[in-house]
Every structure is written in C-alpha cells, then in structure tokens.
Amino acid sequence: MTQDVREDFADPALRTDPHPVYAQWRRETPVRRVKLPNGVTAWLVTRYEDARQALTDPRLSKALPVGQTTDSALPPAVGAAVSRHMLSADPPDHTRLRRLVSGAFTARRIEALRPRIEEITDELLAAMAGRERVDLIDAFAFPLPIQVICELLGVPAADRDSFRRWSNTIVAGAAARDRLPGAMQAMVSYIRELIAERRAQPGEDLLSGLIGVRDAGDRLSEDELSSMVFLLLIAGHETTVNLIGNGVHLLLHERTRWERLRADPALLPSAIEEFLRYEGPVETATFRVATRELELGGTTIRAGDPVLVVLLSADRDQQRFPAPDELRMDRAQNPHLAFGHGIHYCLGAPLARLEAQVAFGRLLARYPHMRLAVAPAELTWRPGVLMRGLLELPVVPGPAA
Ligand code: HEM
C-alpha cells in the first residue's frame, strides 16, 4: 500500500484530546505516514498488535540515525555525550549497557527505597497545607520523582531547577527547537562537571558506581557514561510526573473515582495500571529505523524508514481491551504498553510504580477534599508528541487530614 505523507500529527488541536483522532486512524490507516513537526517523515503505528510487533522486531533498529533531526544542529561531541545510551543501542551494546545498571533497578532494590520515598512525599504534601490553591504538577508531581532519581544517582539538590528547565526543553523537541541546542550544551557541561566532581570524591551512589566501572576497564566509554547519566536523569524527570499528574486529573475530573479509591485503597495497584493504559505518560515510543524491508499491519516499510509506535493509541485499541475508552480502576487484565515492550521495556518501571503507589496513597489520605481549581477545558497539555502530560494542574487542596 502506498500513502501520501500527512501533516496532521503536528496539529495543536490534537494535543488537547488526541484519542478520537487515534481511534479514527486505527480504523482507517493504522500504519500511517506522517510528517512530524521536526520535519522527519515517519510511519506511525497505532494498533496494539502492530505496536507489539514493532517494539520487538529486530529489523527495527534503535541505533541508526533518524534522517535530518534537530539533533544535527549540535556539535558532534555534544551529540555523542548524550546519545550513546541503551535506548539508542541494539544488542550487543544494548545488553552490555543495560546490564551495568539493571541491578540497581530490580523490584527488591527499589522496594528498599520505599521509606525514603514516603518521607519525600510527606514533606511535599506538608508544604501544601493551608494554601488556598497550588499547581499540583509544580508542588508535587515534578519534585517527587526528581528528588528520588537525583538521590539515587547522587545529583546535588541545588542543581535540580536548572536541570528541570533543560530537560523540559529537550523532551519538547521541535516544539522548543530554538532553545534545544543551548539546553543540550548546558546539560552536557553539567553532567561532565558532575562526573569530574564525583570522580574526585566518590560516594555510595549509582553515579560513583558507574564511574568505578568506567575507570576499571573497557566496559563503558566516557561518552557512554555521560549518556547513561543523561538518560536516567531525563527518564526520571519527565515520565512519572505525568503518571501522577494524569492520574490525579482523571480522579478529580470525575470525583466518584476519587471517592472510590479513597474508600478502597486496595484498588490502588490496578488503578495505577489503568491510569498508565488510559492516559499513559509517554505518548510515542522513541524512534526506530528499519534496517530491512518489512511488513507492518499490511503496510510495507522500506529500509531506512523511521517508525514511531504510538503507545497512547495502542493502549486504547478495542481489539485488545474491552471498553477501551472507559477508565476501569479494577480492570483485571491490563497488558498495556505504557512502559514499552521487548528489550527496551522500561528499566524504571518498578521505581515508577512504587512512586505512584506512595504518591496516590498519601495524597488521597492527606487531602481528602482536594478539587480542581479550574474547569477541565482550561487545562493545557505539554507540547510535543513524546510525552502526554499537563503543563499545570491547579487544585484547591482543602483542609489536611
Ligand atoms: C524505557 C516509559 C519511568 C528509565 C522506557 C520506555 C518507555 C518508558 C515507554 C521504552 C521506550 C522505547 O522503547 O522507545 C516510562 C514510564 C515511566 C517511566 C511511563 C513512568 C511512569 C522511568 C524511570 C526511569 C526510567 C523513573 C529511571 C530512572 C528508563 C530507561 C529506559 C526506559 C533507562 C531504556 C531501557 C532500554 O533501552 O533498555 N520507559 N518510563 N523510566 N525507561 Fe522508562
């Protein structure tokens, strides 16, 4: 099947509520050729089964460059210092890089962080007490995962604000095109300084461990080390915030959900999986590029073509999920793709789930009367097609319990 290139993926109207449009694409052109805001022409994969195939097909590489991207505006040394990470690698490099940190992210190691995550959560919630109105993204959903990943890695607290600014610009991609090279440069200089400092004064953190590996032999190059830090910091900054933000929005938007979850906290784990499915934090997986011709959903993808899997769309596919447009907090079978699938399945999934459990559990208990401070139509969504999340979530916390 041949297709004309379509421009509609860049339409800002799609940001507010992309779901009806994706539903139409799943029906009409499930593998669809589009021109992205950054000028790249790519195939969008919108159905669940095709998405799973694309995420595991070894003919779709993560290591190849994606045409003319905004990254090409960067000096090569800067590009290399942030792009030699596991999410831009195929086996065997992927296997080697992932193995170096997978031990720090096992369910058991992550569970040990629970008391500290509870402490950070309680501090953030306490700071909201007595305030008439707060932006829940700014006061809670952002700082919680940031603080956790920074402590895990060993990044000083004082640097978090600048980091957040750069990181926002980077994931906004083409939507913040002018600021992108500056943000990348700043982030690379920052990471290099951080590595130099920690090299001089090692601690107990993950970064010191990685520097130890780097300096002990040839299992990790200097660019791979800085890229790893870059990936972990970005992933830790940009994703869980949307799980918390989107979830709280869904609960407050229809208050019966909030009351139900408050009355029955045992529902929390399945409710969190359902937030991930229904309004997942990551809208599209990262680019893959075909190394050879392949068929996807009856469409021929040629060697060299970029492919983008739309996780948000796959997780609303009625071929896979009964009543996909209903938020069912007790959904029993929920094999969503919000954390991806295959060898690049999210390394941080146990951490994100734990953060979400603590965040939702404590928030519901502490501020039982919380409500939205604006009409749902006034909420604005983040630009760019990589992440699905709110820019702000103004709430009235109400009295603390
Ligand atoms: C990979 C989602 C939190 C670290 C991924 C992928 C997705 C994802 C969809 C695969 C992307 C692809 O295949 O193109 C999420 C969501 C999160 C979350 C929805 C929160 C709710 C985190 C956290 C970390 C993290 C907290 C940790 C520090 C990673 C890493 C990879 C990854 C390192 C690359 C894995 C690989 O290439 O093998 N994540 N993530 N993520 N995530 Fe997450």
Residues whose N, C-alpha, C, O or C-beta is under 5 A from the ligand:
A	BS01	HEM	M86 L87 R98 L232 A235 G236 T239 T240 L243 P281 V282 A285 T286 L337 A338 F339 G340 I343 H344 Y345 C346 L347 G348 A349 L351 A352
